[in-house]
């Protein structure tokens, strides 16, 4: 208890109680980058088939993926300049599906 009081006194006089360094490293991905990865789910896929007339299908990009996978989401994020791998995308999506915001 005495240690805590002395530490409080030392920090309180400098006015930096809230500025004390936190344990652990800073997160690699910011909340903004996580949101951009999640937003990729709502975008149309480049290889998505589009019905023009009854019985006629076309696609905007014949080489692009027509389905979502962790790999295609990671590639799309990397094209946006976000350095992220397949495993990180998986963990982000699992948190979203569980309803957690972190």
Gaussian input, Z-matrix of N, CA and C with variables (Angstrom, degrees):
# hf/3-21g

backbone

0 1
 N
 C     1     B1
 C     2     B2     1     A1
 N     3     B3     2     A2     1     D1
 C     4     B4     3     A3     2     D2
 C     5     B5     4     A4     3     D3
 N     6     B6     5     A5     4     D4
 C     7     B7     6     A6     5     D5
 C     8     B8     7     A7     6     D6
 N     9     B9     8     A8     7     D7
 C    10    B10     9     A9     8     D8
 C    11    B11    10    A10     9     D9
 N    12    B12    11    A11    10    D10
 C    13    B13    12    A12    11    D11
 C    14    B14    13    A13    12    D12
 N    15    B15    14    A14    13    D13
 C    16    B16    15    A15    14    D14
 C    17    B17    16    A16    15    D15
 N    18    B18    17    A17    16    D16
 C    19    B19    18    A18    17    D17
 C    20    B20    19    A19    18    D18
 N    21    B21    20    A20    19    D19
 C    22    B22    21    A21    20    D20
 C    23    B23    22    A22    21    D21
 N    24    B24    23    A23    22    D22
 C    25    B25    24    A24    23    D23
 C    26    B26    25    A25    24    D24
 N    27    B27    26    A26    25    D25
 C    28    B28    27    A27    26    D26
 C    29    B29    28    A28    27    D27
 N    30    B30    29    A29    28    D28
 C    31    B31    30    A30    29    D29
 C    32    B32    31    A31    30    D30
 N    33    B33    32    A32    31    D31
 C    34    B34    33    A33    32    D32
 C    35    B35    34    A34    33    D33
 N    36    B36    35    A35    34    D34
 C    37    B37    36    A36    35    D35
 C    38    B38    37    A37    36    D36
 N    39    B39    38    A38    37    D37
 C    40    B40    39    A39    38    D38
 C    41    B41    40    A40    39    D39
 N    42    B42    41    A41    40    D40
 C    43    B43    42    A42    41    D41
 C    44    B44    43    A43    42    D42
 N    45    B45    44    A44    43    D43
 C    46    B46    45    A45    44    D44
 C    47    B47    46    A46    45    D45
 N    48    B48    47    A47    46    D46
 C    49    B49    48    A48    47    D47
 C    50    B50    49    A49    48    D48
 N    51    B51    50    A50    49    D49
 C    52    B52    51    A51    50    D50
 C    53    B53    52    A52    51    D51
 N    54    B54    53    A53    52    D52
 C    55    B55    54    A54    53    D53
 C    56    B56    55    A55    54    D54
 N    57    B57    56    A56    55    D55
 C    58    B58    57    A57    56    D56
 C    59    B59    58    A58    57    D57
 N    60    B60    59    A59    58    D58
 C    61    B61    60    A60    59    D59
 C    62    B62    61    A61    60    D60
 N    63    B63    62    A62    61    D61
 C    64    B64    63    A63    62    D62
 C    65    B65    64    A64    63    D63
 N    66    B66    65    A65    64    D64
 C    67    B67    66    A66    65    D65
 C    68    B68    67    A67    66    D66
 N    69    B69    68    A68    67    D67
 C    70    B70    69    A69    68    D68
 C    71    B71    70    A70    69    D69
 N    72    B72    71    A71    70    D70
 C    73    B73    72    A72    71    D71
 C    74    B74    73    A73    72    D72
 N    75    B75    74    A74    73    D73
 C    76    B76    75    A75    74    D74
 C    77    B77    76    A76    75    D75
 N    78    B78    77    A77    76    D76
 C    79    B79    78    A78    77    D77
 C    80    B80    79    A79    78    D78
 N    81    B81    80    A80    79    D79
 C    82    B82    81    A81    80    D80
 C    83    B83    82    A82    81    D81
 N    84    B84    83    A83    82    D82
 C    85    B85    84    A84    83    D83
 C    86    B86    85    A85    84    D84
 N    87    B87    86    A86    85    D85
 C    88    B88    87    A87    86    D86
 C    89    B89    88    A88    87    D87
 N    90    B90    89    A89    88    D88
 C    91    B91    90    A90    89    D89
 C    92    B92    91    A91    90    D90
 N    93    B93    92    A92    91    D91
 C    94    B94    93    A93    92    D92
 C    95    B95    94    A94    93    D93
 N    96    B96    95    A95    94    D94
 C    97    B97    96    A96    95    D95
 C    98    B98    97    A97    96    D96
 N    99    B99    98    A98    97    D97
 C   100   B100    99    A99    98    D98
 C   101   B101   100   A100    99    D99
 N   102   B102   101   A101   100   D100
 C   103   B103   102   A102   101   D101
 C   104   B104   103   A103   102   D102
 N   105   B105   104   A104   103   D103
 C   106   B106   105   A105   104   D104
 C   107   B107   106   A106   105   D105
 N   108   B108   107   A107   106   D106
 C   109   B109   108   A108   107   D107
 C   110   B110   109   A109   108   D108
 N   111   B111   110   A110   109   D109
 C   112   B112   111   A111   110   D110
 C   113   B113   112   A112   111   D111
 N   114   B114   113   A113   112   D112
 C   115   B115   114   A114   113   D113
 C   116   B116   115   A115   114   D114
 N   117   B117   116   A116   115   D115
 C   118   B118   117   A117   116   D116
 C   119   B119   118   A118   117   D117
 N   120   B120   119   A119   118   D118
 C   121   B121   120   A120   119   D119
 C   122   B122   121   A121   120   D120
 N   123   B123   122   A122   121   D121
 C   124   B124   123   A123   122   D122
 C   125   B125   124   A124   123   D123
 N   126   B126   125   A125   124   D124
 C   127   B127   126   A126   125   D125
 C   128   B128   127   A127   126   D126
 N   129   B129   128   A128   127   D127
 C   130   B130   129   A129   128   D128
 C   131   B131   130   A130   129   D129
 N   132   B132   131   A131   130   D130
 C   133   B133   132   A132   131   D131
 C   134   B134   133   A133   132   D132
 N   135   B135   134   A134   133   D133
 C   136   B136   135   A135   134   D134
 C   137   B137   136   A136   135   D135
 N   138   B138   137   A137   136   D136
 C   139   B139   138   A138   137   D137
 C   140   B140   139   A139   138   D138
 N   141   B141   140   A140   139   D139
 C   142   B142   141   A141   140   D140
 C   143   B143   142   A142   141   D141
 N   144   B144   143   A143   142   D142
 C   145   B145   144   A144   143   D143
 C   146   B146   145   A145   144   D144
 N   147   B147   146   A146   145   D145
 C   148   B148   147   A147   146   D146
 C   149   B149   148   A148   147   D147
 N   150   B150   149   A149   148   D148
 C   151   B151   150   A150   149   D149
 C   152   B152   151   A151   150   D150
 N   153   B153   152   A152   151   D151
 C   154   B154   153   A153   152   D152
 C   155   B155   154   A154   153   D153
 N   156   B156   155   A155   154   D154
 C   157   B157   156   A156   155   D155
 C   158   B158   157   A157   156   D156
 N   159   B159   158   A158   157   D157
 C   160   B160   159   A159   158   D158
 C   161   B161   160   A160   159   D159
 N   162   B162   161   A161   160   D160
 C   163   B163   162   A162   161   D161
 C   164   B164   163   A163   162   D162
 N   165   B165   164   A164   163   D163
 C   166   B166   165   A165   164   D164
 C   167   B167   166   A166   165   D165
 N   168   B168   167   A167   166   D166
 C   169   B169   168   A168   167   D167
 C   170   B170   169   A169   168   D168
 N   171   B171   170   A170   169   D169
 C   172   B172   171   A171   170   D170
 C   173   B173   172   A172   171   D171
 N   174   B174   173   A173   172   D172
 C   175   B175   174   A174   173   D173
 C   176   B176   175   A175   174   D174
 N   177   B177   176   A176   175   D175
 C   178   B178   177   A177   176   D176
 C   179   B179   178   A178   177   D177
 N   180   B180   179   A179   178   D178
 C   181   B181   180   A180   179   D179
 C   182   B182   181   A181   180   D180
 N   183   B183   182   A182   181   D181
 C   184   B184   183   A183   182   D182
 C   185   B185   184   A184   183   D183
 N   186   B186   185   A185   184   D184
 C   187   B187   186   A186   185   D185
 C   188   B188   187   A187   186   D186
 N   189   B189   188   A188   187   D187
 C   190   B190   189   A189   188   D188
 C   191   B191   190   A190   189   D189
 N   192   B192   191   A191   190   D190
 C   193   B193   192   A192   191   D191
 C   194   B194   193   A193   192   D192
 N   195   B195   194   A194   193   D193
 C   196   B196   195   A195   194   D194
 C   197   B197   196   A196   195   D195
 N   198   B198   197   A197   196   D196
 C   199   B199   198   A198   197   D197
 C   200   B200   199   A199   198   D198
 N   201   B201   200   A200   199   D199
 C   202   B202   201   A201   200   D200
 C   203   B203   202   A202   201   D201
 N   204   B204   203   A203   202   D202
 C   205   B205   204   A204   203   D203
 C   206   B206   205   A205   204   D204
 N   207   B207   206   A206   205   D205
 C   208   B208   207   A207   206   D206
 C   209   B209   208   A208   207   D207
 N   210   B210   209   A209   208   D208
 C   211   B211   210   A210   209   D209
 C   212   B212   211   A211   210   D210
 N   213   B213   212   A212   211   D211
 C   214   B214   213   A213   212   D212
 C   215   B215   214   A214   213   D213
 N   216   B216   215   A215   214   D214
 C   217   B217   216   A216   215   D215
 C   218   B218   217   A217   216   D216
 N   219   B219   218   A218   217   D217
 C   220   B220   219   A219   218   D218
 C   221   B221   220   A220   219   D219
 N   222   B222   221   A221   220   D220
 C   223   B223   222   A222   221   D221
 C   224   B224   223   A223   222   D222
 N   225   B225   224   A224   223   D223
 C   226   B226   225   A225   224   D224
 C   227   B227   226   A226   225   D225
 N   228   B228   227   A227   226   D226
 C   229   B229   228   A228   227   D227
 C   230   B230   229   A229   228   D228
 N   231   B231   230   A230   229   D229
 C   232   B232   231   A231   230   D230
 C   233   B233   232   A232   231   D231
 N   234   B234   233   A233   232   D232
 C   235   B235   234   A234   233   D233
 C   236   B236   235   A235   234   D234
 N   237   B237   236   A236   235   D235
 C   238   B238   237   A237   236   D236
 C   239   B239   238   A238   237   D237
 N   240   B240   239   A239   238   D238
 C   241   B241   240   A240   239   D239
 C   242   B242   241   A241   240   D240
 N   243   B243   242   A242   241   D241
 C   244   B244   243   A243   242   D242
 C   245   B245   244   A244   243   D243
 N   246   B246   245   A245   244   D244
 C   247   B247   246   A246   245   D245
 C   248   B248   247   A247   246   D246
 N   249   B249   248   A248   247   D247
 C   250   B250   249   A249   248   D248
 C   251   B251   250   A250   249   D249
 N   252   B252   251   A251   250   D250
 C   253   B253   252   A252   251   D251
 C   254   B254   253   A253   252   D252
 N   255   B255   254   A254   253   D253
 C   256   B256   255   A255   254   D254
 C   257   B257   256   A256   255   D255
 N   258   B258   257   A257   256   D256
 C   259   B259   258   A258   257   D257
 C   260   B260   259   A259   258   D258
 N   261   B261   260   A260   259   D259
 C   262   B262   261   A261   260   D260
 C   263   B263   262   A262   261   D261
 N   264   B264   263   A263   262   D262
 C   265   B265   264   A264   263   D263
 C   266   B266   265   A265   264   D264
 N   267   B267   266   A266   265   D265
 C   268   B268   267   A267   266   D266
 C   269   B269   268   A268   267   D267
 N   270   B270   269   A269   268   D268
 C   271   B271   270   A270   269   D269
 C   272   B272   271   A271   270   D270
 N   273   B273   272   A272   271   D271
 C   274   B274   273   A273   272   D272
 C   275   B275   274   A274   273   D273
 N   276   B276   275   A275   274   D274
 C   277   B277   276   A276   275   D275
 C   278   B278   277   A277   276   D276
 N   279   B279   278   A278   277   D277
 C   280   B280   279   A279   278   D278
 C   281   B281   280   A280   279   D279
 N   282   B282   281   A281   280   D280
 C   283   B283   282   A282   281   D281
 C   284   B284   283   A283   282   D282
 N   285   B285   284   A284   283   D283
 C   286   B286   285   A285   284   D284
 C   287   B287   286   A286   285   D285
 N   288   B288   287   A287   286   D286
 C   289   B289   288   A288   287   D287
 C   290   B290   289   A289   288   D288
 N   291   B291   290   A290   289   D289
 C   292   B292   291   A291   290   D290
 C   293   B293   292   A292   291   D291
 N   294   B294   293   A293   292   D292
 C   295   B295   294   A294   293   D293
 C   296   B296   295   A295   294   D294
 N   297   B297   296   A296   295   D295
 C   298   B298   297   A297   296   D296
 C   299   B299   298   A298   297   D297
 N   300   B300   299   A299   298   D298
 C   301   B301   300   A300   299   D299
 C   302   B302   301   A301   300   D300
 N   303   B303   302   A302   301   D301
 C   304   B304   303   A303   302   D302
 C   305   B305   304   A304   303   D303

   B1=1.4536
   B2=1.5237
   B3=1.2889
   B4=1.4594
   B5=1.5318
   B6=1.3659
   B7=1.4611
   B8=1.5231
   B9=1.3115
   B10=1.4569
   B11=1.5261
   B12=1.3210
   B13=1.4564
   B14=1.5200
   B15=1.3277
   B16=1.4592
   B17=1.5343
   B18=1.3265
   B19=1.4516
   B20=1.5322
   B21=1.3291
   B22=1.4612
   B23=1.5251
   B24=1.3224
   B25=1.4625
   B26=1.5233
   B27=1.3204
   B28=1.4610
   B29=1.5290
   B30=1.3157
   B31=1.4611
   B32=1.5249
   B33=1.3285
   B34=1.4566
   B35=1.5284
   B36=1.3014
   B37=1.4624
   B38=1.5137
   B39=1.2932
   B40=1.4713
   B41=1.5202
   B42=1.3213
   B43=1.4612
   B44=1.5147
   B45=1.3100
   B46=1.4595
   B47=1.5247
   B48=1.3212
   B49=1.4681
   B50=1.5231
   B51=1.3215
   B52=1.4579
   B53=1.5195
   B54=1.3167
   B55=1.4544
   B56=1.5210
   B57=1.2703
   B58=1.4548
   B59=1.5271
   B60=1.3350
   B61=1.4661
   B62=1.5282
   B63=1.3155
   B64=1.4619
   B65=1.5201
   B66=1.2979
   B67=1.4661
   B68=1.5219
   B69=1.3134
   B70=1.4606
   B71=1.5142
   B72=1.3064
   B73=1.4547
   B74=1.5220
   B75=1.3079
   B76=1.4565
   B77=1.5329
   B78=1.3232
   B79=1.4686
   B80=1.5240
   B81=1.3241
   B82=1.4630
   B83=1.5155
   B84=1.3129
   B85=1.4578
   B86=1.5210
   B87=1.3072
   B88=1.4562
   B89=1.5291
   B90=1.3149
   B91=1.4595
   B92=1.5364
   B93=1.3258
   B94=1.4704
   B95=1.5248
   B96=1.3266
   B97=1.4628
   B98=1.5200
   B99=1.3265
   B100=1.4773
   B101=1.5206
   B102=1.3237
   B103=1.4669
   B104=1.5236
   B105=1.3242
   B106=1.4610
   B107=1.5246
   B108=1.3306
   B109=1.4701
   B110=1.5236
   B111=1.3199
   B112=1.4667
   B113=1.5280
   B114=1.3347
   B115=1.4632
   B116=1.5215
   B117=1.3341
   B118=1.4653
   B119=1.5268
   B120=1.3225
   B121=1.4679
   B122=1.5249
   B123=1.3278
   B124=1.4646
   B125=1.5284
   B126=1.3267
   B127=1.4618
   B128=1.5298
   B129=1.3263
   B130=1.4625
   B131=1.5240
   B132=1.2926
   B133=1.4560
   B134=1.5235
   B135=1.3416
   B136=1.4648
   B137=1.5290
   B138=1.3081
   B139=1.4591
   B140=1.5130
   B141=1.3268
   B142=1.4616
   B143=1.5287
   B144=1.3065
   B145=1.4693
   B146=1.5226
   B147=1.3316
   B148=1.4597
   B149=1.5213
   B150=1.3270
   B151=1.4574
   B152=1.5219
   B153=1.3296
   B154=1.4673
   B155=1.5224
   B156=1.2972
   B157=1.4537
   B158=1.5234
   B159=1.2776
   B160=1.4651
   B161=1.5382
   B162=1.2920
   B163=1.4573
   B164=1.5136
   B165=1.3330
   B166=1.4634
   B167=1.5312
   B168=1.3112
   B169=1.4606
   B170=1.5206
   B171=1.3232
   B172=1.4591
   B173=1.5262
   B174=1.3139
   B175=1.4531
   B176=1.5184
   B177=1.3226
   B178=1.4661
   B179=1.5261
   B180=1.3205
   B181=1.4654
   B182=1.5193
   B183=1.3130
   B184=1.4591
   B185=1.5150
   B186=1.3203
   B187=1.4649
   B188=1.5214
   B189=1.3164
   B190=1.4583
   B191=1.5196
   B192=1.3243
   B193=1.4622
   B194=1.5267
   B195=1.3055
   B196=1.4611
   B197=1.5229
   B198=1.3063
   B199=1.4552
   B200=1.5242
   B201=1.3060
   B202=1.4632
   B203=1.5254
   B204=1.3021
   B205=1.4591
   B206=1.5169
   B207=1.3090
   B208=1.4638
   B209=1.5224
   B210=1.3297
   B211=1.4606
   B212=1.5287
   B213=1.3417
   B214=1.4630
   B215=1.5283
   B216=1.3353
   B217=1.4609
   B218=1.5284
   B219=1.3351
   B220=1.4673
   B221=1.5282
   B222=1.3252
   B223=1.4675
   B224=1.5201
   B225=1.3250
   B226=1.4703
   B227=1.5281
   B228=1.3289
   B229=1.4665
   B230=1.5246
   B231=1.3190
   B232=1.4615
   B233=1.5230
   B234=1.3223
   B235=1.4606
   B236=1.5242
   B237=1.3379
   B238=1.4586
   B239=1.5273
   B240=1.3258
   B241=1.4579
   B242=1.5124
   B243=1.3142
   B244=1.4673
   B245=1.5205
   B246=1.3166
   B247=1.4608
   B248=1.5289
   B249=1.3081
   B250=1.4592
   B251=1.5201
   B252=1.3033
   B253=1.4485
   B254=1.5110
   B255=1.3042
   B256=1.4656
   B257=1.5292
   B258=1.3286
   B259=1.4715
   B260=1.5176
   B261=1.3373
   B262=1.4680
   B263=1.5230
   B264=1.3346
   B265=1.4675
   B266=1.5267
   B267=1.3164
   B268=1.4653
   B269=1.5220
   B270=1.3397
   B271=1.4674
   B272=1.5261
   B273=1.3266
   B274=1.4638
   B275=1.5275
   B276=1.3315
   B277=1.4604
   B278=1.5284
   B279=1.3237
   B280=1.4637
   B281=1.5216
   B282=1.3271
   B283=1.4655
   B284=1.5193
   B285=1.3301
   B286=1.4531
   B287=1.5271
   B288=1.3227
   B289=1.4640
   B290=1.5228
   B291=1.3334
   B292=1.4668
   B293=1.5193
   B294=1.3452
   B295=1.4622
   B296=1.5075
   B297=1.3262
   B298=1.4604
   B299=1.5139
   B300=1.3214
   B301=1.4605
   B302=1.5190
   B303=1.2810
   B304=1.4562
   B305=1.4937
   A1=110.27
   A2=116.37
   A3=120.76
   A4=111.13
   A5=115.63
   A6=119.57
   A7=110.84
   A8=115.57
   A9=120.17
   A10=111.39
   A11=116.70
   A12=119.98
   A13=111.30
   A14=116.58
   A15=120.08
   A16=110.73
   A17=115.47
   A18=118.80
   A19=110.49
   A20=116.52
   A21=120.62
   A22=110.65
   A23=116.53
   A24=119.85
   A25=111.15
   A26=116.72
   A27=120.38
   A28=110.94
   A29=117.31
   A30=120.89
   A31=111.28
   A32=118.08
   A33=121.15
   A34=111.46
   A35=117.59
   A36=120.24
   A37=111.91
   A38=118.03
   A39=119.49
   A40=111.20
   A41=117.15
   A42=120.69
   A43=113.84
   A44=116.94
   A45=119.48
   A46=112.45
   A47=116.21
   A48=118.37
   A49=111.80
   A50=118.10
   A51=121.26
   A52=113.48
   A53=118.38
   A54=121.69
   A55=112.96
   A56=117.21
   A57=121.12
   A58=109.62
   A59=118.29
   A60=120.48
   A61=111.86
   A62=115.01
   A63=120.68
   A64=109.59
   A65=114.67
   A66=120.35
   A67=109.33
   A68=116.39
   A69=121.36
   A70=112.41
   A71=114.96
   A72=119.86
   A73=110.15
   A74=114.99
   A75=121.05
   A76=108.89
   A77=117.72
   A78=119.81
   A79=110.77
   A80=116.56
   A81=120.89
   A82=111.70
   A83=116.24
   A84=120.75
   A85=109.54
   A86=115.94
   A87=119.63
   A88=109.23
   A89=115.50
   A90=120.47
   A91=110.07
   A92=116.20
   A93=120.81
   A94=110.44
   A95=117.46
   A96=120.48
   A97=111.09
   A98=117.01
   A99=120.01
   A100=110.12
   A101=116.38
   A102=120.42
   A103=110.86
   A104=117.17
   A105=120.42
   A106=111.12
   A107=117.18
   A108=120.49
   A109=109.87
   A110=117.09
   A111=121.01
   A112=110.09
   A113=116.77
   A114=120.92
   A115=111.96
   A116=117.15
   A117=119.81
   A118=111.82
   A119=116.83
   A120=120.30
   A121=112.25
   A122=116.61
   A123=118.84
   A124=112.89
   A125=118.23
   A126=121.06
   A127=110.72
   A128=114.61
   A129=119.68
   A130=109.60
   A131=115.46
   A132=120.96
   A133=109.86
   A134=117.17
   A135=118.77
   A136=113.36
   A137=118.87
   A138=121.61
   A139=114.14
   A140=116.45
   A141=121.06
   A142=110.70
   A143=116.24
   A144=121.14
   A145=109.99
   A146=115.11
   A147=121.54
   A148=107.95
   A149=116.38
   A150=121.35
   A151=108.76
   A152=116.01
   A153=119.89
   A154=110.90
   A155=116.69
   A156=122.68
   A157=105.76
   A158=117.30
   A159=117.63
   A160=111.00
   A161=115.18
   A162=120.90
   A163=114.48
   A164=119.37
   A165=122.48
   A166=109.30
   A167=115.02
   A168=120.30
   A169=109.70
   A170=116.01
   A171=121.33
   A172=108.24
   A173=115.19
   A174=120.75
   A175=108.89
   A176=116.92
   A177=120.68
   A178=111.50
   A179=116.23
   A180=121.06
   A181=108.31
   A182=117.10
   A183=120.28
   A184=113.36
   A185=116.70
   A186=120.43
   A187=111.08
   A188=118.00
   A189=122.48
   A190=112.65
   A191=114.60
   A192=120.69
   A193=111.06
   A194=115.60
   A195=121.23
   A196=111.04
   A197=117.34
   A198=122.60
   A199=108.47
   A200=115.76
   A201=120.82
   A202=109.30
   A203=114.71
   A204=120.90
   A205=106.50
   A206=116.16
   A207=119.75
   A208=110.71
   A209=115.87
   A210=119.42
   A211=111.67
   A212=117.21
   A213=119.29
   A214=110.82
   A215=117.73
   A216=120.09
   A217=111.19
   A218=116.80
   A219=120.67
   A220=110.43
   A221=117.15
   A222=120.56
   A223=111.18
   A224=117.03
   A225=120.69
   A226=110.25
   A227=117.56
   A228=121.18
   A229=110.57
   A230=116.58
   A231=120.28
   A232=111.03
   A233=117.61
   A234=121.06
   A235=111.23
   A236=116.95
   A237=121.95
   A238=111.71
   A239=117.27
   A240=120.72
   A241=114.90
   A242=117.12
   A243=121.52
   A244=108.01
   A245=116.34
   A246=120.75
   A247=108.82
   A248=115.93
   A249=121.30
   A250=108.20
   A251=115.47
   A252=121.20
   A253=111.51
   A254=113.95
   A255=121.91
   A256=112.04
   A257=116.46
   A258=120.85
   A259=113.04
   A260=116.62
   A261=120.48
   A262=110.09
   A263=117.26
   A264=120.57
   A265=109.36
   A266=116.48
   A267=121.02
   A268=110.97
   A269=117.27
   A270=120.53
   A271=111.55
   A272=117.28
   A273=120.29
   A274=110.17
   A275=116.49
   A276=120.08
   A277=112.16
   A278=117.06
   A279=119.34
   A280=111.09
   A281=117.45
   A282=120.53
   A283=111.41
   A284=116.11
   A285=120.06
   A286=110.37
   A287=116.86
   A288=119.65
   A289=111.87
   A290=116.69
   A291=119.76
   A292=112.05
   A293=116.30
   A294=119.73
   A295=113.80
   A296=118.14
   A297=120.86
   A298=109.47
   A299=117.38
   A300=120.70
   A301=112.64
   A302=119.28
   A303=121.01
   A304=112.12
   D1=-39.71
   D2=-178.17
   D3=-62.54
   D4=-39.35
   D5=178.42
   D6=-59.90
   D7=-42.73
   D8=-178.76
   D9=-64.16
   D10=-41.05
   D11=178.88
   D12=-63.55
   D13=-43.75
   D14=179.37
   D15=-64.64
   D16=-40.55
   D17=179.15
   D18=-65.22
   D19=-41.32
   D20=178.02
   D21=-62.02
   D22=-44.81
   D23=179.40
   D24=-60.75
   D25=-41.83
   D26=-178.62
   D27=-65.85
   D28=-42.64
   D29=-178.40
   D30=-76.78
   D31=-34.74
   D32=-176.49
   D33=-65.67
   D34=-37.46
   D35=-178.34
   D36=-70.54
   D37=-28.75
   D38=178.85
   D39=-83.60
   D40=-11.74
   D41=179.32
   D42=75.42
   D43=21.33
   D44=-175.66
   D45=-119.90
   D46=39.71
   D47=178.99
   D48=-61.75
   D49=-40.51
   D50=-178.09
   D51=-81.30
   D52=-9.55
   D53=-176.05
   D54=-99.54
   D55=12.12
   D56=-178.36
   D57=-66.30
   D58=136.58
   D59=-179.63
   D60=-59.73
   D61=141.04
   D62=179.73
   D63=-92.04
   D64=156.04
   D65=177.99
   D66=-76.07
   D67=149.68
   D68=177.06
   D69=86.53
   D70=173.67
   D71=-178.47
   D72=-90.95
   D73=163.48
   D74=177.00
   D75=-70.34
   D76=150.03
   D77=177.51
   D78=-62.69
   D79=141.70
   D80=179.79
   D81=-72.16
   D82=-37.22
   D83=179.96
   D84=-106.97
   D85=131.04
   D86=176.39
   D87=-76.56
   D88=166.59
   D89=179.33
   D90=-63.83
   D91=-33.43
   D92=179.13
   D93=-65.32
   D94=-41.43
   D95=179.23
   D96=-68.46
   D97=-38.31
   D98=176.04
   D99=-61.23
   D100=-41.93
   D101=179.85
   D102=-63.63
   D103=-37.95
   D104=178.50
   D105=-66.19
   D106=-36.10
   D107=177.47
   D108=-66.81
   D109=-42.74
   D110=179.27
   D111=-65.15
   D112=-35.88
   D113=-179.95
   D114=-66.05
   D115=-21.59
   D116=177.56
   D117=-60.58
   D118=-26.52
   D119=-179.09
   D120=-66.49
   D121=-27.97
   D122=-177.33
   D123=-88.59
   D124=-10.06
   D125=179.84
   D126=-78.73
   D127=151.23
   D128=175.54
   D129=-70.06
   D130=145.17
   D131=178.57
   D132=-78.20
   D133=145.79
   D134=-178.87
   D135=-64.63
   D136=-30.79
   D137=-178.45
   D138=-97.41
   D139=14.08
   D140=-177.95
   D141=-64.46
   D142=134.76
   D143=178.13
   D144=-77.94
   D145=134.51
   D146=-178.77
   D147=-119.11
   D148=131.72
   D149=178.64
   D150=-88.37
   D151=117.93
   D152=179.46
   D153=-92.58
   D154=-55.36
   D155=178.12
   D156=-126.92
   D157=163.40
   D158=178.24
   D159=-55.49
   D160=119.09
   D161=178.40
   D162=89.72
   D163=-1.49
   D164=-179.07
   D165=-113.38
   D166=122.84
   D167=178.29
   D168=-118.08
   D169=146.24
   D170=175.32
   D171=-144.40
   D172=169.17
   D173=176.65
   D174=-137.40
   D175=151.25
   D176=178.63
   D177=-74.66
   D178=-33.70
   D179=-177.49
   D180=-137.32
   D181=110.22
   D182=-176.54
   D183=-73.33
   D184=-19.35
   D185=-179.15
   D186=-91.64
   D187=-25.30
   D188=-176.51
   D189=-67.92
   D190=160.71
   D191=-178.62
   D192=-71.00
   D193=141.82
   D194=177.27
   D195=-104.98
   D196=9.47
   D197=-179.93
   D198=-144.64
   D199=162.67
   D200=179.19
   D201=-99.65
   D202=134.24
   D203=171.90
   D204=-142.76
   D205=167.68
   D206=178.44
   D207=-60.84
   D208=-36.64
   D209=179.88
   D210=-65.51
   D211=-44.21
   D212=-178.81
   D213=-68.62
   D214=-35.06
   D215=176.59
   D216=-66.76
   D217=-40.76
   D218=178.20
   D219=-65.02
   D220=-40.93
   D221=177.98
   D222=-63.93
   D223=-42.52
   D224=179.56
   D225=-64.17
   D226=-39.46
   D227=178.20
   D228=-65.70
   D229=-39.65
   D230=178.94
   D231=-66.83
   D232=-34.02
   D233=175.98
   D234=-66.26
   D235=-27.58
   D236=176.85
   D237=-83.24
   D238=-2.28
   D239=178.54
   D240=93.85
   D241=12.55
   D242=179.07
   D243=-99.49
   D244=116.63
   D245=178.67
   D246=-78.84
   D247=101.82
   D248=-177.00
   D249=-148.44
   D250=146.79
   D251=178.62
   D252=-106.35
   D253=176.53
   D254=-178.48
   D255=-59.08
   D256=-42.70
   D257=-178.42
   D258=-65.34
   D259=-39.73
   D260=178.98
   D261=-66.72
   D262=-40.25
   D263=177.51
   D264=-60.71
   D265=-42.05
   D266=179.21
   D267=-60.15
   D268=-45.79
   D269=-179.20
   D270=-65.77
   D271=-37.64
   D272=178.05
   D273=-63.25
   D274=-45.61
   D275=-178.67
   D276=-68.75
   D277=-33.29
   D278=176.19
   D279=-65.37
   D280=-39.88
   D281=177.17
   D282=-64.00
   D283=-40.03
   D284=178.81
   D285=-64.42
   D286=-42.00
   D287=-178.02
   D288=-69.17
   D289=-24.86
   D290=177.36
   D291=-84.24
   D292=-10.93
   D293=176.96
   D294=91.47
   D295=8.37
   D296=178.40
   D297=-87.79
   D298=144.92
   D299=-179.00
   D300=-94.04
   D301=-4.35
   D302=-178.20
   D303=-99.79

